[in-house]
């Protein structure tokens, strides 16, 4: 398991999501980090292909 910029960013997003009351799951599969943020109805996926603008949009909502 390697730590990289994606991991660092996803950890920060996960911490913010937890502060807002969401449940999160950070996983490492097939040499990639993936973060799931669960709300009441659905889940949001953040990974290395997620654009910074998508994260900013989620943070503003």
DRENDO-1510 file (C-alpha; in Angstrom, 1 decimal, always signed):
<recs>
REC; n; res; u; v; w
REC; 1; UNK; +0.0; +0.0; +0.0 .
REC; 2; UNK; +1.5; +3.3; -1.0 .
REC; 3; UNK; +0.6; +6.8; +0.1 .
REC; 4; UNK; +0.6; +9.5; -2.5 .
REC; 5; UNK; -1.1; +12.8; -3.2 .
REC; 6; UNK; -4.4; +11.2; -4.0 .
REC; 7; UNK; -4.4; +9.5; -0.6 .
REC; 8; UNK; -3.5; +12.8; +1.2 .
REC; 9; UNK; -6.3; +14.7; -0.6 .
REC; 10; UNK; -8.9; +11.9; +0.0 .
REC; 11; UNK; -8.0; +11.8; +3.7 .
REC; 12; UNK; -8.6; +15.6; +4.0 .
REC; 13; UNK; -11.9; +15.2; +2.2 .
REC; 14; UNK; -12.9; +12.3; +4.4 .
REC; 15; UNK; -12.1; +14.3; +7.6 .
REC; 16; UNK; -14.3; +17.2; +6.3 .
REC; 17; UNK; -17.1; +14.8; +5.5 .
REC; 18; UNK; -16.9; +13.3; +9.0 .
REC; 19; UNK; -17.1; +16.7; +10.5 .
REC; 20; UNK; -20.3; +17.3; +8.5 .
REC; 21; UNK; -21.9; +14.0; +9.8 .
REC; 22; UNK; -21.3; +11.8; +6.8 .
REC; 23; UNK; -19.9; +8.3; +7.0 .
REC; 24; UNK; -16.9; +7.6; +4.8 .
REC; 25; UNK; -14.9; +4.6; +3.6 .
REC; 26; UNK; -11.4; +5.0; +2.3 .
REC; 27; UNK; -10.2; +1.9; +0.5 .
REC; 28; UNK; -7.1; +0.7; -1.5 .
REC; 29; UNK; -7.9; -1.6; -4.3 .
REC; 30; UNK; -5.9; -2.5; -7.4 .
REC; 31; UNK; -3.2; +0.1; -6.6 .
REC; 32; UNK; -5.6; +2.9; -6.3 .
REC; 33; UNK; -7.2; +4.9; -3.4 .
REC; 34; UNK; -11.0; +5.4; -3.4 .
REC; 35; UNK; -13.1; +7.4; -1.0 .
REC; 36; UNK; -16.9; +6.7; -0.6 .
REC; 37; UNK; -19.0; +9.3; +1.2 .
REC; 38; UNK; -22.4; +8.0; +2.3 .
REC; 39; UNK; -25.4; +10.2; +2.8 .
REC; 40; UNK; -29.0; +9.1; +3.5 .
REC; 41; UNK; -29.9; +8.0; +0.0 .
REC; 42; UNK; -26.7; +7.5; -2.0 .
REC; 43; UNK; -22.9; +7.5; -2.0 .
REC; 44; UNK; -20.4; +9.7; -3.6 .
REC; 45; UNK; -17.2; +8.4; -5.1 .
REC; 46; UNK; -14.0; +10.3; -5.1 .
REC; 47; UNK; -10.8; +8.8; -6.7 .
REC; 48; UNK; -7.8; +9.8; -8.7 .
REC; 49; UNK; -10.0; +10.8; -11.6 .
REC; 50; UNK; -12.1; +13.2; -9.6 .
REC; 51; UNK; -11.6; +16.8; -10.6 .
REC; 52; UNK; -10.7; +19.4; -8.0 .
REC; 53; UNK; -13.8; +21.4; -9.1 .
REC; 54; UNK; -16.0; +18.4; -8.2 .
REC; 55; UNK; -14.5; +18.3; -4.7 .
REC; 56; UNK; -14.9; +22.1; -4.3 .
REC; 57; UNK; -18.6; +21.8; -5.4 .
REC; 58; UNK; -19.2; +19.1; -2.9 .
REC; 59; UNK; -17.5; +21.2; -0.1 .
REC; 60; UNK; -19.8; +24.2; -0.9 .
REC; 61; UNK; -23.0; +22.1; -0.7 .
</recs>
